[in-house]
Amino acid sequence: MRDTEHAVRVESPTERSNPRTKDIDLLPTLDILHLLNSEDRTVPAAVGRALPELARAVDMAVSALRGGGRVHYVGAGTSGRLAVLDAAELIPTFNVPPNWFVAHQAGGTGAFQRAVENAEDNADAGAATIEAEATGADFVLGLAASGRTPFVMGALDAARRMGAGTGLVSANPESAANSPAEVVIAVDTGPEPITGSTRMKAGTAQKLVLTSFSTSVMIRLGRTYSNLMVSMLATNAKLRGRTITILREATNAPEADCEAALTAADGDLKTALVHLLTDVDVERASAALAVSDGHVREAIRSLNA
């Protein structure tokens, strides 16, 4: 028999019944997919309404990283898995140090593939995680579809106590009222197609928020030039080919010149780019990038001045 002694009823739009999908189990396959797709199309607009709060979180994270701090993601279940995915992809995409973005999943690494029962209900474990891993110089972003997950709330409480910046991504507009976070990104995705299944619209919203959050942080920190991934790690043949494509697109230089620039720069894409755009040698290009903290446009501006 399951233990219902400590059952909690969560008040959140994601837990309400969706009138548009009441008869979804009676539909043929294609109609099921059309109905799910129509629900999914509501998510980007809901994210759009939360962009002012998301911008605040981005600025707080940028300040933390510029000050020598880190960004911590904290989540449980789907939220935690999405956080792990986003943090992992930043390393090859933007060549960030592996400790800049740290994801903490309720239940630990064992919860990535299988649910760990009751892990998300342990506020003390969330607090202990942040107390052990974070400092007051960091930014902690919690993810909880309901806006109340104890593990996440415990982590945010601990972060506030130590003076770290805090944010919360939620699918519950009411979560802002009692949240320990300084900024609440409440994306109202409404009732799920399958009641309470927050891996659906709420999860999609969290994925969109995380991708926009981390990408914006990288742009602000100079990890792109224009819309190009000039900080990426070329770890395979496809990506090495992409570095040549990026250089050609950014400079209009012949492929042979781009290859020669990359070789002269020991494979450093930013150095090769500044070298080609300013016609200075790679040593001066590298020095200008060091002074500009890796911002390509600022390095070019200083060299042209």
N, C-alpha and C positions, 0 to 999 in steps of 0.2 A: 504494500500500500504506500502511495506517495504521501509525503509530509505536507499537509495543507495548513498546519498550525500557524505558520508564519507567512501565509499568502498575502501579497500586496496587490491592490488594484491600482493600476497606473492611470492617472487622468492625463491623457494626451490625445491630440487629434489622430495620431497613428493607431490608437487602440479602438477607435470608433468604427462602426460598420459603414462601408462604402455603398451607398444606394445604387451606384452605377454598375456594380459588379455582383449584385445579388444573385443573378442567374448565370454566372460565369461557368458553372459546372454543367450547364445544360447545352452549352454552345459547341459547335464543331471547332476543330483545331484552329483554322484560319481566323475565325471570329474571336476566339480567345486571344490570339496574338494581336489582332486589331484593337481589342479592348485594352489589353495591357499597354500597347503602344500609345494609345490615346491618353492613358493615365501618365505614362512617362513624359509625354510632351508638356505636362504642366510643371515639371520640375525646374527647368531653366528659368522660367519667369519667377518662380518662388525664390530661387537663388538671387535673381536680379534685385528683388526687393530688399535683400539683406546686404547689399554691397557696401553701404556706408559703414556698417559695423565691421564688415570684413576688411575694409580699408584701414580701420583703426587697429585691427589685429595685425595686419601686415606691417604697419609702421612701428608697432610695439616690438615685433619680432626683428625687424631691421635694426632698431636701436639696441636690442639685446645682443645681436650678433656683432654689431660694430663695437660694442663695449666689451667684447671678449666672452659673452655668454653663449648659451645654446638655446635651441628650441626643443621642447619636449611635447610629444603627442601622447595623450592618455586615453585609452578606450577599452571597451569590452565587446566581445562578440564581433559582429560585422564591423563596428566602428574601429575596434582595435586592429583588425586585419587590414582595413583600408589605410589606417595610419602607418602600419608596417610597410605596406606597398609603396606609399608615397615617399616615405623616408628613404627606402632602399633605392628608389629610382633616381633620386637626386644626385647620388654619387657618380654614376656614369654620365648622366645628362649634363650636369653642371660642374663636375669635378670638385664637389664640396668635400671638405674634410669629413671623415666618417662620423665624427662626434658632434657635428653641427646640429643635426636633426636626429633625435633619439625617440623611438616609439616604444611605449610601455603598454603591454596587453595584459588585462586581468587574467590571471591564471598562468602567466608566463608563456614561454615558447611552446609548451604543450597545448596551449589553447589556439594556436594558429590553424591546426587542422581539425581538432575535435573540441567540442564545447567542454569546458571545465565547470561542473556544477557549483553554484554558489560563489564562484570567484568574483563575479561582478557585484555581489552584495556586501563585500568586505571593504568598508570604508577605511578601516585601519590599515589594510594592506596597500590601498592607494596612497594614503598619507606616508606610509613607511617607504614606499617606492620613491616618492619625490624627495623625502627627507634624505634618502641615501644617495640619490642621483643628481639632484638639482641644487642650485644656489640662488641667492637673491639677484644675481645678474642675469638670470635666464628668463625665458618666456615659456609658459606652460599652456598648451591648448588642449582642453578636454573635448571629447566627442561622445555625445550621449543622445540618441534619438529622442528619448523621453525627457531629457533635461534633468534627470534625477538619479542616474545610476550611482549607487553609493561608492564604488571603487573610484569613479571619476570625481565625484564631489569631495571625497576624502583627499584626493591628490590636489585638487584646486584649493581646498582649505589650507593644506600644508604649504602650498606655494605662496598663498597670500601672507601667511604668517612669517615666512622667511623673506618677504619683500619682492618676490618675483612677479613679473607681469603675468596676467592670467586672461584666458579667453575660453569660451564655450561654444561649440557648434551643436545645435539642437534642432529637432523638428517640432518642437513644442513652443509656441509663442508665449505661453504662460511661464516658461522657465526663467525668463529674465527677472521676474519679481523676487525670487528667493535664491538666485544663483550667487555662489561665492566669487564668480568671475567678474573682472572689471568690464569686459566687453562680451556681450552675448550675441552670437550670430544665429538668430532663430529663423530657420527656413521653414515656413508653414507649408508642408507638402500635403497636408490633409490626410484623410483616411487612406490606408493602404488598399490595393486591390484585393489582397488576402488579409483580412483583419489582423492587425498586430504584427505583420511580417515586415519588419523595418529593414530587412535586407533589400527591399524593393525601392520605393520612391525615396524614403528617408536615406537609404544607403547610397542611391544615385546622387542625391543632393550633397551628401558628405563627400563623395568622390569629387564632384564638381568644385565644392568649396576648398577641399584640400589641394587640388591641382591648381586652382587659381591663387590660393594663398601662397603656396611654396614657389610657384612660378613668378609671382609678383615680387616676392622677397628676393629671388635670384636676379630679376631685372634691376631692382633698386640697388643691389649690391654689385652691379656691373658684370654679372656673369653672362650677359648677352651683348651683342652688338647689333643694332637694328633688331630684326626678329630672328637672328641667327644664333645657333648654339656654339659660340666661340670658346666656351670653357669645357666642352665635353671631352671625355676620355676616349680615345680611339683604341678600343680593346679588341677589335676584330677587323677583318678585311672590309666589311661593309662600312664600318665607321671610319676606317682610314680613307676609303673612297669619299665619304661624306666630307671629310676635312678639306679635300681638294675642291669639292663642289662649293663649299662655303667660301673658301678663299676666292674662287673664280667669280662667284655671285657678288661678293662684297667689293672686289677690286677691279673686275673686268680684265684681269691680267691673264695671259695665256697659261694653259695648264702646265707647261714646262717651267714657267717662272714661279708658279705656285708651288710646284714640287721642289724646286731649288730653294725657295724661301723657307719651306717647312724643314728641309734638310739643314739649312744654315741655322735655323732656330731650334735644332734638336727636337723637332716634332711639336714645339709649343705653338699652337694655332694663333693665340693672341699676339705673340711676338712676331710671327710671320705676317700677320695681318697689318700690324702697325708699321712694320718694315716696308711692306708693299704700298701702303697708303701714303707714307710720308717720304719714302726713298732715303731714309737714314739706315745705317747698318743695324744688324740685329742686336748688337750690344747696347746701342742708344735706345732702340725700341724697347728692349727688356728693362732698361733702367727707368724709362718714362712710365712703363706699366707699374713698376714697383712703387714709384712716387705717387701714382694715381690710384693705388690700392686695387689695381687690376681693371680699372675702367678704361676701355678702349677709347671712347670719345674724349675723355679728359687727357689721356696720353697723347692723342693726336693733336688736341688743342694746344697743349703745352709745347709740343715740338714745332708746330706751325707758328706759334707766337715767337 
